[in-house]
Amino acid sequence: MGFSVVAAAAIIGVSALVALEVIVGTTIPTLTEVHEAYDEMRDRAIEQVQTDITITNAVWNDPNTTITVENTGSITFNTSNCTILLNGVTQEFTCSVSYLHPEQTALFNIGIQAVNGDIIKIVTPNGVSDYHTF
C-alpha cells in the first residue's frame, strides 16, 4: 500500500524528463520559425526601401492609355505582378517588358481611355507605388 521514496523519486524524475522533452520539442521549432519570419520581414523591408518607380507620362493612344514608368530604384521586378488602378479600380494591362530593371523604362497599356482628372496608380509587387493625374 505504500510507495518507497525511491519509486516516488523515479516517477517524479521520469515525469520531469517527459515534461522537459515536450517543452523543448515545441519551443525550439517555434523559436526557429519566429527567427525565419523576422529574416523574411527584414528582407521584404530592405527590398521595399530599394524599390522606387516614377510615372513619367500617360497618354491616350487609341485604343489604349499608355503609361510610361521608370524604375528609379535598385530592384528588378516582374511587371506582370504589378497592379494598375484607374480611379481606384483595378485594370487589366499589358507591358512592353517582362522585368523592369533599374534605370529602365516600361510602357504599360490599359484598354480604357483616361480623361482629365483621372488618377492612375501603379503598385509594384512589393507594395511601392506612384500616382499620376491624367
C-alpha positions as CSV (number, residue, x, y, z in Angstrom):
1,M,0.0,0.0,0.0
2,G,2.9,2.4,0.4
3,F,5.4,3.6,-2.1
4,S,9.0,3.8,-1.4
5,V,10.9,7.0,-1.6
6,V,13.0,5.6,-4.4
7,A,9.9,4.7,-6.5
8,A,8.4,8.1,-5.9
9,A,11.6,9.9,-6.9
10,A,11.8,7.7,-10.1
11,I,8.2,8.6,-11.1
12,I,8.8,12.3,-10.5
13,G,12.1,12.1,-12.4
14,V,10.5,10.4,-15.4
15,S,7.6,12.9,-15.3
16,A,10.1,15.8,-15.3
17,L,12.0,14.4,-18.3
18,V,8.8,13.9,-20.3
19,A,7.7,17.5,-19.5
20,L,11.1,18.8,-20.4
21,E,11.0,16.9,-23.7
22,V,7.6,18.3,-24.6
23,I,8.7,21.9,-23.7
24,V,11.9,21.7,-25.7
25,G,10.2,19.9,-28.6
26,T,7.7,22.7,-29.0
27,T,9.8,25.7,-28.1
28,I,12.8,25.2,-30.3
29,P,10.8,24.8,-33.6
30,T,8.6,27.8,-32.6
31,L,11.7,30.0,-32.0
32,T,13.2,28.8,-35.3
33,E,10.0,29.8,-37.2
34,V,9.9,33.2,-35.5
35,H,13.5,33.8,-36.4
36,E,12.9,32.8,-40.1
37,A,9.8,35.1,-40.1
38,Y,11.9,38.1,-38.9
39,D,14.5,37.3,-41.5
40,E,11.9,37.3,-44.3
41,M,10.3,40.5,-42.9
42,R,13.7,42.2,-42.9
43,D,14.4,41.1,-46.5
44,R,11.0,42.5,-47.6
45,A,11.6,45.8,-45.8
46,I,15.0,46.1,-47.5
47,E,13.5,45.4,-50.9
48,Q,10.8,48.0,-50.3
49,V,13.3,50.6,-49.4
50,Q,15.3,49.9,-52.5
51,T,12.3,49.9,-54.8
52,D,11.1,53.1,-56.4
53,I,9.1,53.9,-59.6
54,T,8.1,57.1,-61.3
55,I,5.3,57.5,-63.8
56,T,6.9,59.9,-66.3
57,N,4.0,60.1,-68.7
58,A,0.5,58.9,-69.5
59,V,-1.2,59.5,-72.9
60,W,-4.2,58.2,-74.8
61,N,-3.1,56.2,-77.9
62,D,-6.3,54.9,-79.3
63,P,-7.4,52.2,-78.2
64,N,-5.2,52.2,-75.1
65,T,-3.9,54.5,-72.4
66,T,-0.1,54.2,-72.4
67,I,1.7,54.8,-69.1
68,T,5.4,55.3,-69.1
69,V,7.1,54.0,-65.9
70,E,10.7,54.4,-65.0
71,N,12.3,52.2,-62.4
72,T,14.3,54.7,-60.3
73,G,15.1,52.1,-57.6
74,S,17.7,49.4,-57.4
75,I,15.5,46.3,-57.5
76,T,14.4,44.4,-60.6
77,F,10.8,43.3,-60.5
78,N,8.3,41.3,-62.6
79,T,5.9,43.7,-64.3
80,S,3.2,41.0,-64.6
81,N,2.9,41.2,-60.8
82,C,2.2,44.9,-60.8
83,T,-1.3,46.4,-60.2
84,I,-2.7,49.3,-62.1
85,L,-5.6,51.3,-60.7
86,L,-7.6,53.9,-62.6
87,N,-9.6,56.0,-60.1
88,G,-9.3,53.1,-57.6
89,V,-10.5,50.4,-60.0
90,T,-8.1,47.6,-60.9
91,Q,-7.3,47.5,-64.7
92,E,-6.1,44.7,-66.9
93,F,-2.8,45.7,-68.7
94,T,0.0,44.7,-70.9
95,C,3.6,45.7,-70.6
96,S,6.4,46.2,-73.1
97,V,8.9,44.2,-70.9
98,S,8.6,41.2,-68.5
99,Y,11.1,42.5,-66.0
100,L,11.7,46.2,-65.2
101,H,15.4,46.6,-64.3
102,P,16.9,49.6,-62.5
103,E,17.1,52.8,-64.6
104,Q,14.9,51.3,-67.4
105,T,11.6,52.4,-68.7
106,A,8.5,50.3,-69.5
107,L,5.3,51.0,-71.2
108,F,2.1,49.8,-69.6
109,N,-1.1,49.8,-71.7
110,I,-4.6,49.7,-70.3
111,G,-7.6,49.2,-72.6
112,I,-9.5,52.2,-71.3
113,Q,-9.4,55.9,-72.1
114,A,-8.2,58.0,-69.2
115,V,-9.6,61.5,-69.2
116,N,-8.7,64.8,-67.5
117,G,-8.8,64.4,-63.7
118,D,-8.4,60.6,-63.7
119,I,-5.9,59.3,-61.2
120,I,-3.6,56.4,-62.3
121,K,-1.8,54.4,-59.6
122,I,0.8,51.7,-60.3
123,V,1.7,49.4,-57.4
124,T,4.8,47.2,-57.6
125,P,4.8,43.6,-56.4
126,N,6.3,44.6,-53.0
127,G,3.8,47.5,-52.5
128,V,5.7,50.5,-53.6
129,S,3.5,52.8,-55.7
130,D,3.3,56.0,-57.7
131,Y,0.4,58.2,-58.7
132,H,-0.2,60.3,-61.8
133,T,-3.1,62.6,-62.5
134,F,-4.1,62.5,-66.1
